[in-house]
Amino acid sequence: MESTLLRLKNQVGTLATNSKNMAEALERLKTSCGNTANEIQQSIAGTSRQSDRAIIDTLHAAEKELTEAAAALQRAAHEAHSFATSL
């Protein structure tokens, strides 16, 4: 039983670390999406091409989704760390 708990504690601890690292990576990707959308908007502002607007809108939507995903992973990391510590 004790070895099972130790294995579970290590597994959940690893999950906490991986979740935190992935959240940080998603935050960096979110920043990249936002920066790219802004650069596109500044470079081709005023053009009437639908594809210009589509990529900008898509990148901004991705920013929002990445923010939510990163927040969920941060919550998971926190809960997993708390759980692993309690074992």
N, C-alpha and C positions, 0 to 999 in steps of 0.2 A: 504494500500500500504506500509506504513512504517513498519508494523509488518512482511509483506512478505520480505521486504529488510533485516530486522534484522534477520529473520529466515535464509535467504539465506546467509547472512554474517557469521552467526554462523556455518552453514553447510559447507561452503567453508573453513572457518577457521579450522574446525575439519578435513576436508579432507587434508588440508596442514599439520597439525600435524601428522595425520596417515601416510601420504606419507613419511614424513621425518623419522618417526619411522621405517617404513617398509624398507626404503632405508638403514638405519643403520643396521637393522637385516640382510638384504641381503649382506651387506658388511662383516658382521661377518661370514655368511655362506660361502661366497666366500673365505675368509681367511681359513676357516676350510677345504674346498675342496682342496685348494692349499697345505696346510700343510699335509693333508692326502695323496695326490698324491705324494708329495715329500718323505714322510715316506715310502710309498709303493716302490717307485723307489729306495730308498737307501737300503731298506731291502732285496729286491729281484732283485736287479740290475744284469743283465746278464743272467737271466733265459730266456728260449725261449718260455715260455707259452704265447699264444695269449691272454689269459684272463688277464694276468698281464698288458700287453700293452693296452688292451681295457679299463680297469678300469682307468688307468692313463690318457689315452686320453679323456675318458668321464669326468673325474674330471676337467681336464684342459679346456675342452669345457664348462663345467658348470661355471667355473670361469669367462670365457669371457662373457657368457650370463648374469650372475649375475652382472657383472660390468656394462653392458649396461642397465639392468633393474634398478639397483640402481641409475644410472645417470638419467634415465628417471623420476624416482620418485622424485629425488632431484629437477629436473626442474619443475615438476608438483607442488611440495611443494612451490617452490619459486613463481611461477605464481599464485597459489591459494592464497598464503599469500598476494601478491601484489593486487590481485583482491579484496579480502575480506577487505583489508585496505582501498581501494578506495571507498567502498560502504558507 
